[in-house]
Amino acid sequence: MAYLKLYRDKLRHNYEFLQHVFKDHNIEWGVVTKLFCGNEDYIREVINLGAREIHDSRVSNLRVIKNIDPEVQTVYIKPPPKKYIREIVKYADVSFNTELETIRLLSKEAVRQERKHMVIIMIEMGDLREGVMREELIDFYGEIFRLPNIEVIGLGTNLNCLHGVMPSSDKLIQLALYKQIIELKFSRKIRWVSGGTTVVLPLILRGDLPDSVNHFRIGEALYFGVDLFSGDIIEGMEPSVLELFTQVIEIHEKPLVPSGELAANPQGETMRIDEELYGKTAFRAILDIGYLDIQPDFLIPKSQDIEIVDASSDMLVVNVGQNERDLKVGDMVSFQLKYVGALGLMNSNYIDKYVE
């Protein structure tokens, strides 16, 4: 038995912390819920906080949001696949875009549905994931603003999402300059410079964010309180909005070194023996979770006596020293999580999800 728990009070604490920061800097922001994989209970908790703008990367998740509260502004945060154009126009008020052909399709579908569809043009600023090349942006926008039922409400970028390129004041100033150039050339106002994600948050806190950046999309900081520059928890934020609980299904005192001829394990790794461990023992517990649900590297033990050894598909092995806590079969062991680990757990049908 393993389950994931969301702490409502900690979620609200982090939300109010971010609200205060963004209000002080005249920044609009939306909550990114793609971590929740469409879980209605968890998404409802976010909406109940008062969030009026929610970002997600799956159309099915946006449908859940609209079913809970049709008045929430929904944002599809990756270039739309052609296959889902109809659904994106129906369930996403806004979408991130980088392809002119895709925006033409969105325009035709928005006309058909008699809806206005808003777009944020993503610009390539060095991380080499999605984005229009900067030298092509003026011509790109010149084609878009002629399209019916399409409104460009922002220019944006993503950093630190693929190659780890970190944000800087210079990069964000450049992004804002493109907004100014487009507004002057085409006599059109663009509402947002959407340069902010969790990785940009430390620039606000240390006073390095250009004033022109006026829109953020926040997920990881809301749920984990993390500063992605330092890896530390942002002062004043909660690190464990989500917590994993998993049950001990075996515990015995065992040698620290395996016996017999060693070959590659199912993960393709061959263990290297530390000769200093020969003859030593420790209590070893097996927990009811495995690679099918999460990579062990994404687990953070809440107790210092827990040392993660490795996992198989459905079982996690940990050393607990001399078992001073007297763990027994049936006891629960808890872990904090890294973002990608929580994402895997949310997407696992084998992990129950609760709200505390």
KOLLO-491005 format. One line per 2 residues: number of its first residue (from 1); their letters; for each residue x, y, z of C-alpha. Coordinates in steps of 0.001 Angstrom, whole numbers, always signed. Example, Ala and Ser with C-alpha at 12.3 -4.5 7.8 and 13.67 -1.06 7.14 Angstrom:
1 = AS = +12300,-4500,+7800 | +13670,-1060,+7140
! end
This chain:
1 = MA = +0,+0,+0 | +1333,+3423,-986
3 = YL = -453,+6735,-1171 | +178,+10395,-1903
5 = KL = -1127,+13077,+423 | -1687,+16739,-420
7 = YR = -1662,+19070,+2588 | -4307,+21746,+2042
9 = DK = -2891,+24142,+4651 | +621,+24005,+3179
11 = LR = -718,+24527,-333 | -2621,+27610,+808
13 = HN = +436,+28906,+2667 | +2576,+28737,-475
15 = YE = -165,+30203,-2647 | -584,+33193,-355
17 = FL = +3195,+33642,-185 | +3352,+33832,-3995
19 = QH = +287,+36074,-4175 | +2012,+38545,-1887
21 = VF = +5250,+38486,-3907 | +3525,+38988,-7254
23 = KD = +1139,+41659,-5979 | +4072,+43662,-4604
25 = HN = +5666,+43604,-8085 | +2472,+44200,-10127
27 = IE = +2778,+40805,-11771 | -103,+38659,-12986
29 = WG = +307,+34916,-12646 | -1319,+31572,-13252
31 = VV = -981,+28211,-11516 | +478,+25307,-13498
33 = TK = -1398,+22095,-12652 | +162,+19617,-15092
35 = LF = +1764,+17882,-12086 | -1691,+16691,-11000
37 = CG = -2373,+14744,-14226 | -6027,+15763,-14212
39 = NE = -6776,+14623,-10645 | -10060,+16382,-9964
41 = DY = -9685,+16527,-6171 | -6274,+18194,-6350
43 = IR = -7271,+20608,-9132 | -10336,+21589,-7137
45 = EV = -8048,+22474,-4207 | -6143,+24882,-6458
47 = IN = -9330,+26506,-7731 | -10608,+26832,-4157
49 = LG = -7526,+28899,-3341 | -8930,+31568,-5642
51 = AR = -6796,+30833,-8715 | -8483,+32355,-11767
53 = EI = -5870,+31336,-14328 | -4657,+27755,-14643
55 = HD = -2058,+26349,-17022 | -1794,+22745,-18180
57 = SR = -220,+20726,-20980 | -3006,+18173,-21590
59 = VS = -6383,+18927,-23141 | -8074,+16335,-20924
61 = NL = -6826,+18192,-17844 | -8153,+21506,-19168
63 = RV = -11526,+19827,-19633 | -11495,+18876,-15942
65 = IK = -10744,+22487,-14993 | -13568,+23862,-17132
67 = NI = -15986,+21283,-15727 | -15156,+22430,-12193
69 = DP = -15319,+26156,-12965 | -15989,+27426,-16514
71 = EV = -14938,+30945,-15483 | -11300,+29976,-14831
73 = QT = -9036,+31136,-17664 | -7306,+28034,-19034
75 = VY = -3932,+28090,-20784 | -2516,+25267,-22927
77 = IK = +1229,+25511,-22327 | +2870,+23794,-25275
79 = PP = +2537,+24120,-29056 | -844,+22571,-29933
81 = PK = -857,+19271,-31882 | -2980,+19431,-35052
83 = KY = -5028,+16457,-33869 | -6417,+18416,-30901
85 = IR = -7099,+21816,-32451 | -10875,+21535,-31963
87 = EI = -10542,+20520,-28307 | -7909,+23160,-27593
89 = VK = -10118,+25960,-28892 | -13010,+24535,-26859
91 = YA = -11224,+24030,-23538 | -8251,+26448,-23658
93 = DV = -8847,+30180,-23616 | -5136,+30713,-24367
95 = SF = -2417,+28584,-25957 | +1353,+28841,-26349
97 = NT = +2371,+28855,-30011 | +5447,+28718,-32220
99 = EL = +4095,+27564,-35607 | +2242,+29818,-38035
101 = ET = +400,+26893,-39650 | -922,+25822,-36241
103 = IR = -2199,+29320,-35455 | -3993,+29403,-38816
105 = LL = -5756,+26180,-37851 | -6646,+27646,-34452
107 = SK = -8064,+30695,-36225 | -10262,+28613,-38538
109 = EA = -11528,+26533,-35625 | -12162,+29602,-33472
111 = VR = -14235,+31089,-36296 | -16160,+27823,-36577
113 = QE = -16836,+27762,-32821 | -17562,+31507,-32775
115 = RK = -14957,+32017,-30074 | -11950,+34260,-29616
117 = HM = -8752,+32321,-29010 | -5807,+34059,-27365
119 = VI = -2191,+33114,-28006 | +1181,+33685,-26371
121 = IM = +4045,+33561,-28862 | +6978,+31680,-27384
123 = IE = +10408,+32998,-28364 | +13642,+31005,-28471
125 = MG = +15980,+32572,-25901 | +18724,+29956,-25743
127 = DL = +17428,+26792,-24063 | +16516,+25307,-27479
129 = RE = +13178,+23806,-26605 | +10078,+25517,-28090
131 = GV = +10243,+29021,-29508 | +10211,+31139,-32660
133 = MR = +13698,+32226,-33678 | +14142,+35872,-32754
135 = EE = +15118,+37057,-36242 | +11847,+35616,-37602
137 = LI = +9543,+37109,-34962 | +8499,+40327,-36734
139 = DF = +7419,+38560,-39925 | +5795,+35828,-37827
141 = YG = +3686,+38315,-35888 | +2844,+40242,-39054
143 = EI = +1104,+37127,-40376 | -715,+36365,-37124
145 = FR = -2388,+39682,-36420 | -4357,+39409,-39687
147 = LP = -5995,+36144,-38629 | -9629,+36313,-37474
149 = NI = -10623,+35357,-33916 | -6966,+35269,-32793
151 = EV = -5534,+37724,-30274 | -1885,+37815,-29245
153 = IG = -1890,+38605,-25523 | +1732,+37859,-24730
155 = LG = +5279,+37051,-25713 | +6943,+34412,-23597
157 = TN = +9890,+32129,-23181 | +10935,+29016,-21298
159 = LN = +14380,+28667,-19742 | +15977,+25795,-17812
161 = CL = +13468,+23331,-19284 | +15780,+21296,-21545
163 = HG = +19457,+22212,-21569 | +19450,+23953,-18204
165 = VM = +20019,+27489,-19524 | +19324,+29752,-16562
167 = PS = +17372,+33016,-16751 | +19122,+36348,-16417
169 = SD = +18116,+39989,-16394 | +19712,+40422,-19825
171 = KL = +17692,+37622,-21415 | +14431,+38907,-19953
173 = IQ = +15186,+42487,-21003 | +15701,+41178,-24545
175 = LA = +12324,+39435,-24380 | +10652,+42681,-23317
177 = LY = +12340,+44571,-26142 | +10645,+42321,-28704
179 = KQ = +7296,+43287,-27212 | +8154,+46973,-27593
181 = II = +9326,+46492,-31182 | +6130,+44684,-32177
183 = EL = +3895,+47237,-30463 | +5638,+50104,-32263
185 = KF = +5722,+48447,-35675 | +2135,+47194,-35724
187 = SR = +441,+49720,-33383 | -911,+46862,-31287
189 = KI = -773,+46445,-27533 | +467,+43151,-26073
191 = RW = -600,+42557,-22485 | +2049,+40198,-21147
193 = VS = +5754,+39611,-21154 | +5452,+36057,-19842
195 = GG = +9037,+35336,-18916 | +8476,+33887,-15499
197 = TT = +8408,+30312,-14246 | +9621,+28846,-10960
199 = VV = +13233,+29156,-12105 | +12797,+32938,-12519
201 = LP = +11274,+33453,-9074 | +14643,+34028,-7312
203 = LI = +15255,+37016,-9604 | +12205,+38707,-8069
205 = LR = +13253,+37862,-4533 | +16713,+39350,-4966
207 = GD = +15509,+42392,-6949 | +16966,+41420,-10345
209 = LP = +13758,+41005,-12369 | +13225,+43626,-15098
211 = DS = +10053,+45636,-14471 | +8787,+44782,-17951
213 = VN = +8268,+41094,-17061 | +4663,+41136,-15859
215 = HF = +3428,+37543,-16089 | +4481,+34294,-14396
217 = RI = +3447,+30630,-14685 | +4169,+28822,-11435
219 = GE = +3957,+25138,-10567 | +7067,+23730,-8898
221 = AL = +7533,+26564,-6396 | +3885,+26322,-5338
223 = YF = +4124,+22605,-4559 | +7763,+22297,-3413
225 = GV = +8888,+25803,-2391 | +12162,+25300,-4229
227 = DL = +14755,+27840,-5395 | +16051,+26286,-8636
229 = FS = +19217,+28400,-8564 | +20453,+27102,-5213
231 = GD = +18390,+23955,-4764 | +17348,+25225,-1336
233 = II = +13846,+25886,-53 | +12761,+29507,-473
235 = EG = +12626,+31139,+2947 | +9035,+31317,+4095
237 = ME = +7740,+28545,+1823 | +6713,+24957,+2598
239 = PS = +8692,+22136,+904 | +6220,+19297,+1404
241 = VL = +2787,+20177,+59 | +2881,+16619,-1313
243 = EL = +4142,+13658,+704 | +4434,+9973,-146
245 = FT = +3563,+7273,+2370 | +4506,+3658,+1671
247 = QV = +4174,+525,+3774 | +6860,-1806,+5114
249 = IE = +6186,-5279,+3684 | +9363,-6960,+4987
251 = IH = +12104,-6083,+7471 | +15070,-8266,+8488
253 = EK = +18652,-7823,+9564 | +20729,-8769,+6512
255 = PL = +24329,-8569,+5267 | +25282,-5358,+3500
257 = VP = +27046,-7306,+727 | +25277,-9771,-1604
259 = SG = +26672,-13260,-2023 | +27219,-15144,-5281
261 = EL = +28382,-14240,-8780 | +27293,-10733,-9782
263 = AA = +25831,-9777,-13152 | +23720,-6869,-14379
265 = NP = +20453,-6289,-12539 | +17170,-5534,-14395
267 = QG = +18219,-1868,-14671 | +21387,-2946,-16497
269 = ET = +23691,-2066,-13596 | +26351,-4257,-12027
271 = MR = +26991,-3615,-8348 | +30459,-2673,-7180
273 = ID = +31380,-4164,-3804 | +32826,-1990,-1059
275 = EE = +35213,-4350,+680 | +34823,-2480,+3964
277 = LY = +31226,-3720,+4139 | +32103,-7450,+4251
279 = GK = +30835,-9018,+7434 | +28618,-6061,+8346
281 = TA = +24843,-6138,+8672 | +21939,-3732,+8930
283 = FR = +18204,-3918,+9078 | +16841,-3845,+5547
285 = AI = +13211,-2965,+4848 | +11221,-3530,+1690
287 = LD = +8591,-908,+888 | +5530,-1327,-1292
289 = IG = +6559,+898,-4226 | +8989,+566,-7107
291 = YL = +10308,+1762,-10461 | +6852,+1362,-11964
293 = DI = +5784,+4331,-9841 | +8923,+6422,-9245
295 = QP = +12680,+6576,-9760 | +14340,+6225,-6327
297 = DF = +16524,+9284,-7020 | +13388,+11435,-6823
299 = LI = +12598,+10359,-3248 | +13800,+12369,-232
301 = PK = +13583,+10361,+3030 | +11996,+12338,+5853
303 = SQ = +13960,+10381,+8451 | +17757,+10407,+8582
305 = DI = +17919,+6688,+9370 | +16492,+5765,+5950
307 = EI = +19075,+5007,+3257 | +17686,+4124,-160
309 = VD = +19476,+1107,-1655 | +17603,+596,-4920
311 = AS = +14326,-680,-6276 | +12814,-3280,-8538
313 = SD = +9627,-2788,-10516 | +7334,-2950,-7479
315 = ML = +9555,-2881,-4368 | +11869,-276,-2848
317 = VV = +14729,-1485,-636 | +16032,+737,+2163
319 = NV = +18573,+282,+4945 | +17440,+1471,+8375
321 = GQ = +20651,+910,+10329 | +19957,-790,+13641
323 = NE = +16249,-43,+13338 | +16191,+2237,+16339
325 = RD = +12618,+3256,+15459 | +11605,-404,+15737
327 = LK = +9929,-421,+12322 | +7631,-3394,+11776
329 = VG = +5739,-4892,+8884 | +2711,-2670,+8257
331 = DM = +4361,+560,+9435 | +4381,+3525,+7068
333 = VS = +7544,+5284,+5870 | +7194,+8775,+4390
335 = FQ = +9161,+10683,+1756 | +9295,+14195,+433
337 = LK = +9489,+14334,-3340 | +11239,+15988,-6225
339 = YV = +9013,+17381,-8957 | +9545,+14655,-11564
341 = GA = +9040,+11972,-8931 | +5711,+13449,-7884
343 = LG = +4714,+13600,-11547 | +5287,+9855,-11905
345 = LM = +3289,+9106,-8766 | +393,+11275,-9909
347 = NS = +317,+9381,-13201 | +347,+5966,-11490
349 = NY = -2980,+4204,-11081 | -1427,+2154,-8276
351 = ID = -940,+5132,-5939 | -3945,+6454,-4014
353 = KY = -4296,+10214,-3692 | -5727,+11997,-656
355 = VE = -6197,+15534,+641 | -5270,+16266,+4253
! end
